[in-house]
Amino acid sequence: MLDGKPFVIKAAELHYPRIPRDYWENRIQLCKALGMNTICLYVFWNAHEEGARQVRFHRQQ
């Protein structure tokens, strides 16, 4: 239910490390065009963890 009405989750999964950053917005829009209302993401720790207890989530330029 969403706002008291039946709601169906239609999800797409995006693996952001496998998609060039310049295409992220395009991929999200493509998912919307296909009728998706949810995006599922995994956190790829190997892309964010620089070392033991060193996690980086800032944007790289």
N, C-alpha and C positions, 0 to 999 in steps of 0.2 A: 504494500500500500504506500502511496505517496500523496500527501494532502487528502487522505481519505478516499483515494481512488485506486483501483488496481493498477499496478505498475510492473512492467516486464523489463528486466535488465537485459539489454542487448549489448554485449561487451566485445571489444576488439582488444587484442594484445599487441603492444608495441615494444620492441626491444631497442630502446633508444641508443645504446652504444653501437648498434649495427646500422643505424640510419644517420647519414650526415646531418649535422645540426641544422644546416640550411633547409633541409626537407622536413623537419619535425612538424611545423605548422601545416604544411601541405598534407602530410600523412593524417594528422588529426582531422583536417577538413574532409579528406577522403573517407575516413571512418564515419563522420557525421553524414556525408552524402549517401552512405550505405545503410543509414538508419541506426547506427550505433549511438547509444546514450551513455556509455561507460568505456573508459580506457583502463586496461589493466597493465601495470608496470611491475617488473622485477627490479630490485635494487641490485646492480651488478657490483658487488663489493670489490672485485678485482680492479674495477675502474675507479674506485673511490678511496681504497685503502692503500696509502703510500707505505705503510709499515705498521708494526705493532702499535696499536692505540693512536695511529695517525690517520685520521679520516678527512678527506677533502671533498666537499660538495660545492665549492664555488665554481663559477663559470670560467672556463679557459677561453682566452681570446685567440 
